[in-house]
Amino acid sequence: METLLILGSETVVGANAAAHWRTSGAAEVVDASLAGFAAVGLDKARAVIDDAEADRVVLCNPASESAWSSPDVTAAAVDDFRVWVRATRDAGLPLTFISSDAALTGPRLFHREDSDAFCDSAEAGRVREMEELVARVMPETGLVLRTHAFGFAPAGDGPVESILDGGDVAALLRHCDPFAHATPILATDLADVILRAHEEGLTGLLHAGGAERVCQSELTRAIAAAFDVAAAGGGDAPSLGKVASGFGRGESALDSRRTRDLLNLAAPLLREGIDRLVAQEEDGFRALVSGQGFQRPATVSLQQGVVGSAA
């Protein structure tokens, strides 16, 4: 069984993967929030990785978040990413980087891994810079998974929580971008894809999205309906005369057939993922994601970052 160091447990992907792998027994997990590691030095990054005694690093940062939640993909995030990649390489460990579908944009409807339809936003450029860094520094041991994950947020303040916890869904829908389309996948379903990719020893760039192309308002309505939350109203209808631009505002749906063929793992339907999301609310998994269901005794504390493992 692999021991995985998740860097970025404050992200949706990082927190859900950690809770999912722990509860399923699929992997041993050590996790670290990167929130306290701003401008991390190489020595400190090496100390975190060495202390974890892991077999692989799974790196989640702002680029790993859904572009629809407006993550802060800054130049500083790229600088920090560069340090973690170098520290991982120096430790002799393989790296999995969870990247963003929003590196790409339309007019193509489904992007394959060789697509060059890149979004011209500054954020998308930084995402590609991180992807290219993995390819250059760790060409034989680096895996980059482009995706668009949704699920419970560890801080309890994500889009799903806004729907469930008394939020005004009509207001949420009014802020949904009618032009942005993606292939969302539940974060725990993505976690299963990640482990299968590790088992097969895959490297390079892979697309790992859901099976259905939807816009932001369609995803919001589907989640609200599954939880029996009223979702009357909505955003403005798309205008053919308006051109979508900006990070995550275009057509970023992924063609995941290569991943399916390599892993013999079909991309999940949106309804299947949302049904599992409902079950996660009912069985207490949401509490695990927010850290309420297990203890994380500190093994390394650098600045405000903490590395922990399951009790």
Contacts in CASP RR format, 6 or more apart in sequence:
PFRMAT RR
TARGET T0000
AUTHOR 0000-0000-0000
METHOD contacts of the structure
MODEL  1
METLLILGSETVVGANAAAHWRTSGAAEVVDASLAGFAAVGLDKARAVID
DAEADRVVLCNPASESAWSSPDVTAAAVDDFRVWVRATRDAGLPLTFISS
DAALTGPRLFHREDSDAFCDSAEAGRVREMEELVARVMPETGLVLRTHAF
GFAPAGDGPVESILDGGDVAALLRHCDPFAHATPILATDLADVILRAHEE
GLTGLLHAGGAERVCQSELTRAIAAAFDVAAAGGGDAPSLGKVASGFGRG
ESALDSRRTRDLLNLAAPLLREGIDRLVAQEEDGFRALVSGQGFQRPATV
SLQQGVVGSAA
1 25 0 8 1.000
1 26 0 8 1.000
1 27 0 8 1.000
1 28 0 8 1.000
2 27 0 8 1.000
2 28 0 8 1.000
2 55 0 8 1.000
2 56 0 8 1.000
2 195 0 8 1.000
2 198 0 8 1.000
3 27 0 8 1.000
3 28 0 8 1.000
3 29 0 8 1.000
3 30 0 8 1.000
3 52 0 8 1.000
3 53 0 8 1.000
3 54 0 8 1.000
3 55 0 8 1.000
3 56 0 8 1.000
4 21 0 8 1.000
4 27 0 8 1.000
4 28 0 8 1.000
4 29 0 8 1.000
4 30 0 8 1.000
4 54 0 8 1.000
4 55 0 8 1.000
4 56 0 8 1.000
4 57 0 8 1.000
4 58 0 8 1.000
5 30 0 8 1.000
5 31 0 8 1.000
5 32 0 8 1.000
5 48 0 8 1.000
5 49 0 8 1.000
5 52 0 8 1.000
5 54 0 8 1.000
5 56 0 8 1.000
5 57 0 8 1.000
5 58 0 8 1.000
5 307 0 8 1.000
6 14 0 8 1.000
6 17 0 8 1.000
6 18 0 8 1.000
6 29 0 8 1.000
6 30 0 8 1.000
6 31 0 8 1.000
6 32 0 8 1.000
6 58 0 8 1.000
6 60 0 8 1.000
7 32 0 8 1.000
7 34 0 8 1.000
7 48 0 8 1.000
7 57 0 8 1.000
7 58 0 8 1.000
7 59 0 8 1.000
7 60 0 8 1.000
7 61 0 8 1.000
7 84 0 8 1.000
8 14 0 8 1.000
8 31 0 8 1.000
8 32 0 8 1.000
8 33 0 8 1.000
8 34 0 8 1.000
8 59 0 8 1.000
8 60 0 8 1.000
8 61 0 8 1.000
8 64 0 8 1.000
9 15 0 8 1.000
9 18 0 8 1.000
9 31 0 8 1.000
9 32 0 8 1.000
9 33 0 8 1.000
9 60 0 8 1.000
9 154 0 8 1.000
10 33 0 8 1.000
10 34 0 8 1.000
10 35 0 8 1.000
10 154 0 8 1.000
10 155 0 8 1.000
11 60 0 8 1.000
11 61 0 8 1.000
11 62 0 8 1.000
11 64 0 8 1.000
11 65 0 8 1.000
11 98 0 8 1.000
11 154 0 8 1.000
12 64 0 8 1.000
12 65 0 8 1.000
12 66 0 8 1.000
12 149 0 8 1.000
12 150 0 8 1.000
12 151 0 8 1.000
12 152 0 8 1.000
12 153 0 8 1.000
12 154 0 8 1.000
12 158 0 8 1.000
12 187 0 8 1.000
13 60 0 8 1.000
13 64 0 8 1.000
13 65 0 8 1.000
13 98 0 8 1.000
13 147 0 8 1.000
13 149 0 8 1.000
13 187 0 8 1.000
13 190 0 8 1.000
13 191 0 8 1.000
14 31 0 8 1.000
14 58 0 8 1.000
14 60 0 8 1.000
14 64 0 8 1.000
14 98 0 8 1.000
14 187 0 8 1.000
15 152 0 8 1.000
15 153 0 8 1.000
15 154 0 8 1.000
15 289 0 8 1.000
15 290 0 8 1.000
15 291 0 8 1.000
16 149 0 8 1.000
16 151 0 8 1.000
16 152 0 8 1.000
16 187 0 8 1.000
16 188 0 8 1.000
16 191 0 8 1.000
16 289 0 8 1.000
17 29 0 8 1.000
17 58 0 8 1.000
17 60 0 8 1.000
17 187 0 8 1.000
17 188 0 8 1.000
17 190 0 8 1.000
17 191 0 8 1.000
17 194 0 8 1.000
18 29 0 8 1.000
18 31 0 8 1.000
19 285 0 8 1.000
19 288 0 8 1.000
19 289 0 8 1.000
19 291 0 8 1.000
19 294 0 8 1.000
20 26 0 8 1.000
20 187 0 8 1.000
20 188 0 8 1.000
20 191 0 8 1.000
20 192 0 8 1.000
20 285 0 8 1.000
21 27 0 8 1.000
21 29 0 8 1.000
21 191 0 8 1.000
21 195 0 8 1.000
22 29 0 8 1.000
22 288 0 8 1.000
22 294 0 8 1.000
22 310 0 8 1.000
23 285 0 8 1.000
23 288 0 8 1.000
26 195 0 8 1.000
27 195 0 8 1.000
28 309 0 8 1.000
29 309 0 8 1.000
29 310 0 8 1.000
30 52 0 8 1.000
30 53 0 8 1.000
30 54 0 8 1.000
30 299 0 8 1.000
30 307 0 8 1.000
30 308 0 8 1.000
30 309 0 8 1.000
31 296 0 8 1.000
31 307 0 8 1.000
31 308 0 8 1.000
31 309 0 8 1.000
32 48 0 8 1.000
32 52 0 8 1.000
32 300 0 8 1.000
32 305 0 8 1.000
32 306 0 8 1.000
32 307 0 8 1.000
32 308 0 8 1.000
33 305 0 8 1.000
33 306 0 8 1.000
34 40 0 8 1.000
34 61 0 8 1.000
34 80 0 8 1.000
34 305 0 8 1.000
35 304 0 8 1.000
35 305 0 8 1.000
36 303 0 8 1.000
36 304 0 8 1.000
36 305 0 8 1.000
37 44 0 8 1.000
37 45 0 8 1.000
37 48 0 8 1.000
37 80 0 8 1.000
37 302 0 8 1.000
37 303 0 8 1.000
37 305 0 8 1.000
38 76 0 8 1.000
38 80 0 8 1.000
38 303 0 8 1.000
39 76 0 8 1.000
39 79 0 8 1.000
39 80 0 8 1.000
40 80 0 8 1.000
40 83 0 8 1.000
40 84 0 8 1.000
40 302 0 8 1.000
40 303 0 8 1.000
41 83 0 8 1.000
42 83 0 8 1.000
42 86 0 8 1.000
42 87 0 8 1.000
44 302 0 8 1.000
44 303 0 8 1.000
45 83 0 8 1.000
45 84 0 8 1.000
45 86 0 8 1.000
45 87 0 8 1.000
46 87 0 8 1.000
46 90 0 8 1.000
46 91 0 8 1.000
47 300 0 8 1.000
47 302 0 8 1.000
48 87 0 8 1.000
48 300 0 8 1.000
48 302 0 8 1.000
48 307 0 8 1.000
49 57 0 8 1.000
49 87 0 8 1.000
49 88 0 8 1.000
49 91 0 8 1.000
49 93 0 8 1.000
50 91 0 8 1.000
51 299 0 8 1.000
51 300 0 8 1.000
51 307 0 8 1.000
52 299 0 8 1.000
52 300 0 8 1.000
52 307 0 8 1.000
54 93 0 8 1.000
55 93 0 8 1.000
55 94 0 8 1.000
56 93 0 8 1.000
56 94 0 8 1.000
56 95 0 8 1.000
56 96 0 8 1.000
56 198 0 8 1.000
57 84 0 8 1.000
57 88 0 8 1.000
57 91 0 8 1.000
57 93 0 8 1.000
57 94 0 8 1.000
57 95 0 8 1.000
57 96 0 8 1.000
58 95 0 8 1.000
58 96 0 8 1.000
58 98 0 8 1.000
58 194 0 8 1.000
59 81 0 8 1.000
59 84 0 8 1.000
59 85 0 8 1.000
59 88 0 8 1.000
59 95 0 8 1.000
59 96 0 8 1.000
59 97 0 8 1.000
59 98 0 8 1.000
60 98 0 8 1.000
61 77 0 8 1.000
61 80 0 8 1.000
61 81 0 8 1.000
61 130 0 8 1.000
62 71 0 8 1.000
62 72 0 8 1.000
62 73 0 8 1.000
62 74 0 8 1.000
62 77 0 8 1.000
63 71 0 8 1.000
63 73 0 8 1.000
63 77 0 8 1.000
63 81 0 8 1.000
63 98 0 8 1.000
63 99 0 8 1.000
63 100 0 8 1.000
63 126 0 8 1.000
63 127 0 8 1.000
63 130 0 8 1.000
64 98 0 8 1.000
64 99 0 8 1.000
64 100 0 8 1.000
64 147 0 8 1.000
64 149 0 8 1.000
65 71 0 8 1.000
65 100 0 8 1.000
66 148 0 8 1.000
66 149 0 8 1.000
66 150 0 8 1.000
66 159 0 8 1.000
66 182 0 8 1.000
66 184 0 8 1.000
67 100 0 8 1.000
67 101 0 8 1.000
67 102 0 8 1.000
67 123 0 8 1.000
67 148 0 8 1.000
67 180 0 8 1.000
67 182 0 8 1.000
67 247 0 8 1.000
67 248 0 8 1.000
67 252 0 8 1.000
68 159 0 8 1.000
68 176 0 8 1.000
68 177 0 8 1.000
68 180 0 8 1.000
68 182 0 8 1.000
68 216 0 8 1.000
68 248 0 8 1.000
69 158 0 8 1.000
69 159 0 8 1.000
71 123 0 8 1.000
73 100 0 8 1.000
73 123 0 8 1.000
73 126 0 8 1.000
73 127 0 8 1.000
73 247 0 8 1.000
74 126 0 8 1.000
75 126 0 8 1.000
77 126 0 8 1.000
78 126 0 8 1.000
78 129 0 8 1.000
78 130 0 8 1.000
81 130 0 8 1.000
81 133 0 8 1.000
82 133 0 8 1.000
85 95 0 8 1.000
85 97 0 8 1.000
85 133 0 8 1.000
85 134 0 8 1.000
85 137 0 8 1.000
85 138 0 8 1.000
86 137 0 8 1.000
88 95 0 8 1.000
88 138 0 8 1.000
89 95 0 8 1.000
89 137 0 8 1.000
89 138 0 8 1.000
89 141 0 8 1.000
92 141 0 8 1.000
93 141 0 8 1.000
94 138 0 8 1.000
94 141 0 8 1.000
94 142 0 8 1.000
94 143 0 8 1.000
94 203 0 8 1.000
95 134 0 8 1.000
95 138 0 8 1.000
95 141 0 8 1.000
95 142 0 8 1.000
95 143 0 8 1.000
96 142 0 8 1.000
96 143 0 8 1.000
96 144 0 8 1.000
96 145 0 8 1.000
96 194 0 8 1.000
96 197 0 8 1.000
96 198 0 8 1.000
97 130 0 8 1.000
97 131 0 8 1.000
97 134 0 8 1.000
97 142 0 8 1.000
97 143 0 8 1.000
97 144 0 8 1.000
97 145 0 8 1.000
98 145 0 8 1.000
98 147 0 8 1.000
98 149 0 8 1.000
98 190 0 8 1.000
98 194 0 8 1.000
99 127 0 8 1.000
99 130 0 8 1.000
99 131 0 8 1.000
99 144 0 8 1.000
99 145 0 8 1.000
99 146 0 8 1.000
99 147 0 8 1.000
100 124 0 8 1.000
100 127 0 8 1.000
100 146 0 8 1.000
100 147 0 8 1.000
100 148 0 8 1.000
101 111 0 8 1.000
101 146 0 8 1.000
101 147 0 8 1.000
101 148 0 8 1.000
101 182 0 8 1.000
101 183 0 8 1.000
101 207 0 8 1.000
101 209 0 8 1.000
101 252 0 8 1.000
101 253 0 8 1.000
101 254 0 8 1.000
102 119 0 8 1.000
102 123 0 8 1.000
102 124 0 8 1.000
102 127 0 8 1.000
102 148 0 8 1.000
102 247 0 8 1.000
102 248 0 8 1.000
102 252 0 8 1.000
103 118 0 8 1.000
103 119 0 8 1.000
103 124 0 8 1.000
103 125 0 8 1.000
103 127 0 8 1.000
103 128 0 8 1.000
103 131 0 8 1.000
103 146 0 8 1.000
103 252 0 8 1.000
104 111 0 8 1.000
104 115 0 8 1.000
104 117 0 8 1.000
104 118 0 8 1.000
104 119 0 8 1.000
104 124 0 8 1.000
104 146 0 8 1.000
104 251 0 8 1.000
104 252 0 8 1.000
104 254 0 8 1.000
105 117 0 8 1.000
105 118 0 8 1.000
105 119 0 8 1.000
105 120 0 8 1.000
105 124 0 8 1.000
105 244 0 8 1.000
105 246 0 8 1.000
105 248 0 8 1.000
105 249 0 8 1.000
105 250 0 8 1.000
105 251 0 8 1.000
105 252 0 8 1.000
106 117 0 8 1.000
106 250 0 8 1.000
106 251 0 8 1.000
106 252 0 8 1.000
107 117 0 8 1.000
107 251 0 8 1.000
108 115 0 8 1.000
108 117 0 8 1.000
108 251 0 8 1.000
109 181 0 8 1.000
109 213 0 8 1.000
109 251 0 8 1.000
109 253 0 8 1.000
110 183 0 8 1.000
110 213 0 8 1.000
110 253 0 8 1.000
110 254 0 8 1.000
110 255 0 8 1.000
111 117 0 8 1.000
111 207 0 8 1.000
111 252 0 8 1.000
111 253 0 8 1.000
111 254 0 8 1.000
111 255 0 8 1.000
112 207 0 8 1.000
112 255 0 8 1.000
112 257 0 8 1.000
112 258 0 8 1.000
113 146 0 8 1.000
113 205 0 8 1.000
113 206 0 8 1.000
113 207 0 8 1.000
113 258 0 8 1.000
118 124 0 8 1.000
118 125 0 8 1.000
118 128 0 8 1.000
119 125 0 8 1.000
119 246 0 8 1.000
119 247 0 8 1.000
119 248 0 8 1.000
119 250 0 8 1.000
119 252 0 8 1.000
120 245 0 8 1.000
120 246 0 8 1.000
121 245 0 8 1.000
121 246 0 8 1.000
121 247 0 8 1.000
121 248 0 8 1.000
122 247 0 8 1.000
123 246 0 8 1.000
123 247 0 8 1.000
124 246 0 8 1.000
124 247 0 8 1.000
124 248 0 8 1.000
131 144 0 8 1.000
131 146 0 8 1.000
131 205 0 8 1.000
134 142 0 8 1.000
134 143 0 8 1.000
134 144 0 8 1.000
134 204 0 8 1.000
135 142 0 8 1.000
135 144 0 8 1.000
135 204 0 8 1.000
135 205 0 8 1.000
139 203 0 8 1.000
140 203 0 8 1.000
141 203 0 8 1.000
142 203 0 8 1.000
142 204 0 8 1.000
143 197 0 8 1.000
143 198 0 8 1.000
143 201 0 8 1.000
143 202 0 8 1.000
143 203 0 8 1.000
143 204 0 8 1.000
143 206 0 8 1.000
144 204 0 8 1.000
144 205 0 8 1.000
144 206 0 8 1.000
145 190 0 8 1.000
145 193 0 8 1.000
145 194 0 8 1.000
145 197 0 8 1.000
145 206 0 8 1.000
145 207 0 8 1.000
145 208 0 8 1.000
146 205 0 8 1.000
146 206 0 8 1.000
146 207 0 8 1.000
146 208 0 8 1.000
146 254 0 8 1.000
147 185 0 8 1.000
147 190 0 8 1.000
147 207 0 8 1.000
147 208 0 8 1.000
147 209 0 8 1.000
147 254 0 8 1.000
148 182 0 8 1.000
148 183 0 8 1.000
148 184 0 8 1.000
148 185 0 8 1.000
148 209 0 8 1.000
148 252 0 8 1.000
148 254 0 8 1.000
149 184 0 8 1.000
149 185 0 8 1.000
149 186 0 8 1.000
149 187 0 8 1.000
149 190 0 8 1.000
150 159 0 8 1.000
150 160 0 8 1.000
150 184 0 8 1.000
150 185 0 8 1.000
150 186 0 8 1.000
150 187 0 8 1.000
150 219 0 8 1.000
150 223 0 8 1.000
150 277 0 8 1.000
151 160 0 8 1.000
151 186 0 8 1.000
151 187 0 8 1.000
151 188 0 8 1.000
151 277 0 8 1.000
152 158 0 8 1.000
152 160 0 8 1.000
152 161 0 8 1.000
152 187 0 8 1.000
152 277 0 8 1.000
152 280 0 8 1.000
152 281 0 8 1.000
152 285 0 8 1.000
152 286 0 8 1.000
152 289 0 8 1.000
152 290 0 8 1.000
153 159 0 8 1.000
153 160 0 8 1.000
153 161 0 8 1.000
153 289 0 8 1.000
154 289 0 8 1.000
154 290 0 8 1.000
154 291 0 8 1.000
155 290 0 8 1.000
156 290 0 8 1.000
159 172 0 8 1.000
159 220 0 8 1.000
160 223 0 8 1.000
160 277 0 8 1.000
162 172 0 8 1.000
163 169 0 8 1.000
163 172 0 8 1.000
163 220 0 8 1.000
163 223 0 8 1.000
163 224 0 8 1.000
163 227 0 8 1.000
163 229 0 8 1.000
164 227 0 8 1.000
164 229 0 8 1.000
164 281 0 8 1.000
166 229 0 8 1.000
169 220 0 8 1.000
169 224 0 8 1.000
169 229 0 8 1.000
169 230 0 8 1.000
169 231 0 8 1.000
169 232 0 8 1.000
170 231 0 8 1.000
170 232 0 8 1.000
170 233 0 8 1.000
170 234 0 8 1.000
172 220 0 8 1.000
173 217 0 8 1.000
173 220 0 8 1.000
173 221 0 8 1.000
173 231 0 8 1.000
173 233 0 8 1.000
173 234 0 8 1.000
173 235 0 8 1.000
174 233 0 8 1.000
174 234 0 8 1.000
174 235 0 8 1.000
174 236 0 8 1.000
175 235 0 8 1.000
176 215 0 8 1.000
176 216 0 8 1.000
176 217 0 8 1.000
176 220 0 8 1.000
176 234 0 8 1.000
176 235 0 8 1.000
177 215 0 8 1.000
177 216 0 8 1.000
177 244 0 8 1.000
177 248 0 8 1.000
177 249 0 8 1.000
178 215 0 8 1.000
178 216 0 8 1.000
178 217 0 8 1.000
178 235 0 8 1.000
178 236 0 8 1.000
178 237 0 8 1.000
178 238 0 8 1.000
179 215 0 8 1.000
179 238 0 8 1.000
179 242 0 8 1.000
179 244 0 8 1.000
179 249 0 8 1.000
179 250 0 8 1.000
180 215 0 8 1.000
180 216 0 8 1.000
180 244 0 8 1.000
180 248 0 8 1.000
180 249 0 8 1.000
180 250 0 8 1.000
180 251 0 8 1.000
180 252 0 8 1.000
181 213 0 8 1.000
181 214 0 8 1.000
181 215 0 8 1.000
181 250 0 8 1.000
181 251 0 8 1.000
181 252 0 8 1.000
181 253 0 8 1.000
182 213 0 8 1.000
182 214 0 8 1.000
182 216 0 8 1.000
182 248 0 8 1.000
182 252 0 8 1.000
182 253 0 8 1.000
182 254 0 8 1.000
183 209 0 8 1.000
183 210 0 8 1.000
183 211 0 8 1.000
183 212 0 8 1.000
183 213 0 8 1.000
183 214 0 8 1.000
183 253 0 8 1.000
183 254 0 8 1.000
183 256 0 8 1.000
183 267 0 8 1.000
184 209 0 8 1.000
184 210 0 8 1.000
184 214 0 8 1.000
184 219 0 8 1.000
184 270 0 8 1.000
185 193 0 8 1.000
185 208 0 8 1.000
185 209 0 8 1.000
185 210 0 8 1.000
185 267 0 8 1.000
185 268 0 8 1.000
185 273 0 8 1.000
186 268 0 8 1.000
186 273 0 8 1.000
186 274 0 8 1.000
186 276 0 8 1.000
186 277 0 8 1.000
188 276 0 8 1.000
188 280 0 8 1.000
189 210 0 8 1.000
189 268 0 8 1.000
189 273 0 8 1.000
189 276 0 8 1.000
190 208 0 8 1.000
190 209 0 8 1.000
192 265 0 8 1.000
193 208 0 8 1.000
193 259 0 8 1.000
193 263 0 8 1.000
193 265 0 8 1.000
194 208 0 8 1.000
196 263 0 8 1.000
196 265 0 8 1.000
197 206 0 8 1.000
197 208 0 8 1.000
197 259 0 8 1.000
197 262 0 8 1.000
197 263 0 8 1.000
200 262 0 8 1.000
200 263 0 8 1.000
202 262 0 8 1.000
202 263 0 8 1.000
206 258 0 8 1.000
206 259 0 8 1.000
206 262 0 8 1.000
207 254 0 8 1.000
207 255 0 8 1.000
207 256 0 8 1.000
207 258 0 8 1.000
207 259 0 8 1.000
208 254 0 8 1.000
208 256 0 8 1.000
208 259 0 8 1.000
208 267 0 8 1.000
209 254 0 8 1.000
209 256 0 8 1.000
209 267 0 8 1.000
210 254 0 8 1.000
210 256 0 8 1.000
210 267 0 8 1.000
210 268 0 8 1.000
210 269 0 8 1.000
210 270 0 8 1.000
211 256 0 8 1.000
211 266 0 8 1.000
211 267 0 8 1.000
211 268 0 8 1.000
211 269 0 8 1.000
211 270 0 8 1.000
212 269 0 8 1.000
212 270 0 8 1.000
213 253 0 8 1.000
214 222 0 8 1.000
214 270 0 8 1.000
217 234 0 8 1.000
217 235 0 8 1.000
219 270 0 8 1.000
220 231 0 8 1.000
221 231 0 8 1.000
222 270 0 8 1.000
222 271 0 8 1.000
222 274 0 8 1.000
223 274 0 8 1.000
223 277 0 8 1.000
224 230 0 8 1.000
224 231 0 8 1.000
225 231 0 8 1.000
226 274 0 8 1.000
226 275 0 8 1.000
226 277 0 8 1.000
226 278 0 8 1.000
227 278 0 8 1.000
227 281 0 8 1.000
244 250 0 8 1.000
244 251 0 8 1.000
256 267 0 8 1.000
259 265 0 8 1.000
259 267 0 8 1.000
260 266 0 8 1.000
260 267 0 8 1.000
279 285 0 8 1.000
280 286 0 8 1.000
287 293 0 8 1.000
288 294 0 8 1.000
294 310 0 8 1.000
294 311 0 8 1.000
295 310 0 8 1.000
295 311 0 8 1.000
296 306 0 8 1.000
296 308 0 8 1.000
296 309 0 8 1.000
296 310 0 8 1.000
296 311 0 8 1.000
297 308 0 8 1.000
297 309 0 8 1.000
297 311 0 8 1.000
298 306 0 8 1.000
298 307 0 8 1.000
298 308 0 8 1.000
299 307 0 8 1.000
299 308 0 8 1.000
299 309 0 8 1.000
300 306 0 8 1.000
300 307 0 8 1.000
300 308 0 8 1.000
301 307 0 8 1.000
END
